[in-house]
């Protein structure tokens, strides 16, 4: 029959305990309470703009006004995800000694954290790596796309005496590529590709060459998504990070950077004695943790990007379970949270 722990807590003896020290020659199982850190996963966009070398002549020669006027990088902070990571708090050690009279049926993970009592835990099985799909062998009827060549630079451009003359020659080449594509589409070329796939490859090549030459006038724009992970502790309330629209995450010396403030409102768990007359001999050496909590928020330019309330193990209270739970014929099955040290479930 399963029992919910919260329904039992009012009737059980509750007593906060401190970390225990293993005495010399004592046979005991040692485990530790967890501690919590926060991880902030920032996402921001980086737009890189590169001015074309013939940008000054784009409107006159190509009739284009939407050009990159100067080479620059612009960063924009989009959002942040707040999460928690647990590790081992070696300052909070607990022991279950062989002389305690309690069957030592504890399961402890490789980090020294308590996982369960009288509950079998199977090691996590690694999923077999999926084989990579086989690539199709090349076939003459289905040729792979040809690589796009670099932009053709006419010899006349290299011989031109000044930038304006060079720009004129590049513009002529762009119009020549457009004409060639138009003739191919209209079927006005004597030696046109024989099949549709070959025609498609030729048109793609012409478009790529035109695009590369046009970028000499209009410039280039490239947008990419970036991520940054920052780990903070509950004691880092008011921690400041710095973000610049030109350089992304930077340091405090950057005068152009705006401040990202990590705010934390933390509360320590306080445990009251349900039975003040409970004797120490009535308590077991098996200890669970009732975590405290923190309200974590990330503020940028006066705007809250994200906020979340998270349990914090090291702000919790270690509580001993009643010894009577472990002295009967039917021992309880207890599952503990490895992240907070709290009880997940109790059943028999």
C-alpha positions as CSV (number, residue, x, y, z in Angstrom):
1,X,0.0,0.0,0.0
2,X,1.4,3.4,-1.0
3,X,1.6,6.3,1.4
4,X,2.1,9.9,0.6
5,X,4.8,11.4,2.7
6,X,3.1,14.8,3.2
7,X,0.2,13.0,4.9
8,X,2.5,11.5,7.5
9,X,4.7,14.5,8.4
10,X,2.3,15.8,11.0
11,X,2.4,12.6,13.0
12,X,6.1,11.9,12.7
13,X,8.9,13.2,14.9
14,X,10.8,15.9,13.1
15,X,14.2,17.0,14.2
16,X,16.8,19.0,12.3
17,X,20.3,17.5,12.5
18,X,23.7,18.8,11.6
19,X,26.5,17.1,9.6
20,X,28.0,14.1,11.2
21,X,31.7,13.1,11.6
22,X,32.9,9.5,11.1
23,X,34.8,8.3,14.1
24,X,38.0,6.3,13.8
25,X,37.3,2.6,13.2
26,X,33.6,3.1,12.8
27,X,31.9,1.0,10.1
28,X,29.3,3.2,8.3
29,X,27.9,4.3,5.0
30,X,28.5,7.9,4.3
31,X,26.4,10.1,2.0
32,X,26.0,13.9,1.5
33,X,23.4,16.5,1.0
34,X,23.2,18.1,-2.4
35,X,23.8,21.8,-3.2
36,X,22.2,23.9,-5.9
37,X,23.7,26.3,-8.5
38,X,21.8,28.2,-11.2
39,X,22.6,28.1,-14.9
40,X,21.5,31.0,-17.1
41,X,21.3,30.1,-20.8
42,X,21.3,33.3,-22.8
43,X,20.4,33.5,-26.5
44,X,21.4,36.5,-28.6
45,X,21.5,37.3,-32.3
46,X,24.6,38.6,-34.1
47,X,24.2,40.5,-37.4
48,X,27.4,41.1,-39.3
49,X,27.3,43.7,-42.0
50,X,30.2,44.2,-44.5
51,X,30.3,47.2,-46.8
52,X,30.9,46.5,-50.5
53,X,34.0,48.1,-52.1
54,X,31.8,49.7,-54.8
55,X,28.9,50.8,-52.5
56,X,29.3,54.4,-53.6
57,X,28.3,53.5,-57.1
58,X,25.4,51.0,-56.4
59,X,22.6,53.4,-57.1
60,X,24.1,55.0,-60.3
61,X,25.2,51.7,-61.9
62,X,22.7,49.1,-60.6
63,X,19.8,51.3,-59.4
64,X,20.1,49.8,-55.9
65,X,19.6,51.9,-52.8
66,X,19.4,49.2,-50.1
67,X,23.1,48.9,-49.5
68,X,25.3,48.3,-46.4
69,X,26.7,51.8,-45.7
70,X,29.4,50.7,-43.2
71,X,31.0,47.5,-41.9
72,X,29.6,46.8,-38.4
73,X,28.4,44.1,-36.0
74,X,25.1,44.4,-34.2
75,X,24.2,42.1,-31.2
76,X,20.7,41.8,-29.8
77,X,19.9,39.9,-26.6
78,X,16.8,37.8,-27.1
79,X,16.0,35.8,-24.0
80,X,17.4,33.7,-21.1
81,X,16.4,30.4,-19.6
82,X,16.9,29.9,-15.9
83,X,17.7,26.4,-14.7
84,X,19.2,24.6,-11.7
85,X,22.2,22.2,-11.4
86,X,22.9,20.0,-8.4
87,X,26.3,18.9,-7.1
88,X,27.6,17.4,-3.8
89,X,27.8,19.5,-0.7
90,X,30.8,17.9,1.1
91,X,30.3,20.1,4.1
92,X,27.0,18.2,5.0
93,X,28.0,14.6,5.5
94,X,25.7,11.9,7.0
95,X,26.4,8.4,8.2
96,X,24.4,5.3,8.9
97,X,26.6,3.1,11.1
98,X,26.4,-0.7,11.4
99,X,25.7,-0.3,15.1
100,X,22.6,1.7,14.6
101,X,20.4,-1.3,14.3
102,X,19.0,0.0,11.0
103,X,19.4,-2.4,8.0
104,X,21.8,-0.6,5.7
105,X,19.8,-0.8,2.5
106,X,20.8,2.7,1.2
107,X,21.5,3.3,-2.5
108,X,24.0,6.1,-3.1
109,X,25.0,7.5,-6.5
110,X,28.5,8.0,-7.7
111,X,28.5,11.6,-6.4
112,X,27.7,10.4,-2.9
113,X,24.1,11.5,-2.9
114,X,21.3,9.4,-1.4
115,X,19.0,7.9,-4.0
116,X,16.8,5.6,-2.0
117,X,16.3,3.1,0.8
118,X,15.2,-0.5,0.2
119,X,14.6,0.5,-3.5
120,X,16.7,-1.2,-6.2
121,X,18.1,1.2,-8.7
122,X,19.4,-0.1,-12.1
123,X,22.3,1.7,-13.6
124,X,21.3,3.8,-16.5
125,X,21.9,2.0,-19.7
126,X,23.6,3.8,-22.5
127,X,21.5,3.8,-25.6
128,X,23.4,2.2,-28.5
129,X,24.7,4.7,-31.0
130,X,22.6,4.8,-34.1
131,X,24.6,4.1,-37.2
132,X,24.9,7.0,-39.6
133,X,22.7,6.7,-42.7
134,X,24.6,5.4,-45.7
135,X,25.2,8.0,-48.4
136,X,24.0,7.2,-51.9
137,X,26.6,6.2,-54.3
138,X,27.0,8.7,-57.2
139,X,25.2,7.7,-60.3
140,X,25.6,9.1,-63.8
141,X,21.9,9.7,-64.2
142,X,21.8,11.7,-60.9
143,X,24.9,13.8,-60.7
144,X,25.7,15.7,-57.5
145,X,25.4,19.5,-57.7
146,X,28.6,21.1,-58.9
147,X,30.4,23.4,-56.4
148,X,29.7,27.1,-56.8
149,X,32.7,28.8,-58.2
150,X,34.0,32.1,-57.0
151,X,32.8,35.3,-58.5
152,X,34.3,35.9,-62.0
153,X,36.4,39.0,-62.0
154,X,36.8,40.2,-65.6
155,X,40.3,41.2,-66.8
156,X,39.0,44.6,-67.6
157,X,38.3,45.2,-63.9
158,X,42.0,44.5,-63.1
159,X,43.1,46.9,-65.8
160,X,40.8,49.8,-64.8
161,X,42.5,52.9,-63.7
162,X,40.2,54.0,-60.8
163,X,37.4,52.5,-58.6
164,X,34.6,54.0,-60.8
165,X,36.0,52.4,-63.9
166,X,36.4,49.1,-62.0
167,X,32.8,49.4,-60.8
168,X,31.6,50.0,-64.4
169,X,33.2,46.8,-65.6
170,X,31.8,44.8,-62.7
171,X,28.3,46.2,-63.5
172,X,28.7,45.2,-67.1
173,X,29.5,41.6,-66.0
174,X,26.4,41.5,-63.8
175,X,24.2,42.6,-66.7
176,X,25.9,40.0,-69.0
177,X,25.1,37.2,-66.4
178,X,21.4,38.4,-66.3
179,X,21.2,38.3,-70.1
180,X,22.7,34.9,-70.3
181,X,20.2,33.5,-67.7
182,X,17.3,35.1,-69.6
183,X,18.5,33.6,-72.9
184,X,18.7,30.2,-71.3
185,X,15.2,30.4,-69.8
186,X,13.8,31.5,-73.2
187,X,15.6,28.8,-75.1
188,X,17.6,31.3,-77.2
189,X,21.0,29.6,-76.7
190,X,22.3,27.2,-79.3
191,X,24.2,24.9,-77.0
192,X,21.8,24.8,-74.1
193,X,22.0,22.0,-71.5
194,X,20.3,18.9,-72.8
195,X,18.4,17.8,-69.6
196,X,16.5,19.7,-66.9
197,X,18.9,18.8,-64.1
198,X,21.9,20.2,-66.1
199,X,19.9,23.3,-66.9
200,X,19.2,23.8,-63.2
201,X,22.9,23.5,-62.3
202,X,23.9,26.1,-64.9
203,X,21.2,28.5,-63.7
204,X,22.3,28.0,-60.1
205,X,25.9,28.8,-61.1
206,X,24.9,32.0,-62.9
207,X,22.8,33.1,-60.0
208,X,25.7,32.5,-57.5
209,X,28.1,34.4,-59.7
210,X,25.7,37.3,-60.0
211,X,25.1,37.4,-56.3
212,X,28.8,37.4,-55.5
213,X,29.4,40.3,-57.9
214,X,26.4,42.3,-56.7
215,X,27.7,42.0,-53.1
216,X,30.6,44.1,-54.2
217,X,28.1,46.9,-54.5
218,X,25.4,46.2,-51.9
219,X,27.6,44.5,-49.3
220,X,27.0,41.4,-47.2
221,X,24.7,40.6,-44.3
222,X,24.9,37.6,-42.1
223,X,22.8,36.7,-39.1
224,X,23.6,33.9,-36.6
225,X,22.3,32.8,-33.3
226,X,24.7,32.6,-30.3
227,X,24.4,31.1,-26.9
228,X,26.2,31.8,-23.6
229,X,25.9,29.9,-20.4
230,X,26.6,31.5,-17.0
231,X,26.7,29.7,-13.7
232,X,25.7,31.6,-10.5
233,X,25.4,30.6,-6.9
234,X,22.6,31.6,-4.5
235,X,25.1,33.9,-2.8
236,X,25.6,35.8,-6.0
237,X,22.5,38.0,-5.6
238,X,23.0,41.2,-7.5
239,X,25.6,39.7,-9.8
240,X,26.1,41.9,-12.9
241,X,26.9,40.8,-16.4
242,X,27.6,43.2,-19.3
243,X,26.3,43.1,-22.8
244,X,27.2,45.3,-25.7
245,X,25.3,45.8,-28.9
246,X,28.6,45.8,-30.7
247,X,30.5,43.0,-29.0
248,X,27.9,40.8,-27.2
249,X,28.9,39.7,-23.8
250,X,31.9,41.7,-22.6
251,X,33.4,43.0,-19.3
252,X,32.8,46.0,-17.1
253,X,35.5,48.1,-18.8
254,X,33.4,48.4,-22.0
255,X,31.7,51.8,-21.6
256,X,29.2,50.9,-24.4
257,X,27.9,47.9,-22.5
258,X,24.5,47.6,-20.7
259,X,24.2,45.9,-17.4
260,X,22.4,42.5,-16.9
261,X,21.4,42.1,-13.3
262,X,20.8,38.7,-11.7
263,X,18.4,39.3,-8.8
264,X,17.8,36.6,-6.2
265,X,15.4,36.6,-3.2
266,X,16.3,33.5,-1.2
267,X,14.6,32.0,1.9
268,X,16.2,29.4,4.1
269,X,14.0,26.5,5.3
270,X,13.1,26.5,9.0
271,X,12.0,23.3,10.6
272,X,9.9,23.3,13.7
273,X,9.8,20.3,16.1
274,X,6.5,18.5,15.7
275,X,7.3,16.6,18.9
276,X,9.7,18.7,21.2
277,X,9.9,15.7,23.6
278,X,11.3,13.3,21.0
279,X,14.5,11.6,22.2
280,X,17.5,11.4,20.0
281,X,17.4,7.6,20.4
282,X,14.0,7.6,18.7
283,X,15.5,9.1,15.5
284,X,17.3,7.2,12.8
285,X,20.6,8.2,11.1
286,X,18.8,8.4,7.8
287,X,18.4,12.1,6.9
288,X,16.5,13.9,4.2
289,X,16.6,17.5,3.3
290,X,13.7,20.0,3.1
291,X,15.1,22.6,0.6
292,X,14.8,26.3,0.8
293,X,14.1,28.3,-2.3
294,X,15.1,31.3,-4.3
295,X,13.2,33.6,-6.7
296,X,15.7,34.3,-9.5
297,X,15.1,37.0,-12.1
298,X,17.3,38.4,-14.9
299,X,16.8,42.1,-15.7
300,X,18.2,43.9,-18.7
301,X,17.6,47.6,-19.6
302,X,14.9,47.7,-16.9
303,X,13.1,44.8,-18.4
304,X,12.7,41.4,-16.8
305,X,13.8,38.8,-19.3
306,X,12.9,35.8,-17.2
307,X,12.1,34.9,-13.6
308,X,11.7,31.5,-11.8
309,X,11.4,30.1,-8.3
310,X,13.7,27.2,-7.7
311,X,14.4,24.9,-4.7
312,X,17.8,25.4,-3.2
313,X,19.3,22.4,-1.3
314,X,21.9,24.2,0.7
315,X,19.3,26.6,2.1
316,X,17.4,23.6,3.4
317,X,17.2,21.7,6.7
318,X,18.4,18.1,7.3
319,X,15.7,16.1,9.0
320,X,16.1,12.7,10.6
321,X,13.5,10.0,9.9
322,X,11.9,8.1,12.9
323,X,13.9,5.0,13.8
324,X,10.6,3.1,14.2
325,X,10.3,3.2,10.4
326,X,13.2,0.8,10.0
327,X,12.7,-1.6,12.9
328,X,9.6,-3.4,11.9
329,X,9.2,-6.6,9.7
330,X,8.1,-4.6,6.7
331,X,10.7,-2.0,5.7
332,X,9.6,1.1,3.8
333,X,10.6,1.8,0.2
334,X,11.8,5.4,0.1
335,X,12.9,7.4,-3.0
336,X,15.0,10.5,-2.4
337,X,15.5,13.4,-4.8
338,X,19.2,13.6,-5.8
339,X,18.7,17.3,-6.7
340,X,17.2,18.5,-3.4
341,X,17.7,15.6,-1.0
342,X,13.9,15.7,-0.2
343,X,11.7,12.6,-0.2
344,X,10.0,11.8,-3.5
345,X,7.9,8.9,-2.3
346,X,7.4,6.4,0.6
347,X,5.7,3.1,0.2
348,X,5.6,-0.4,1.6
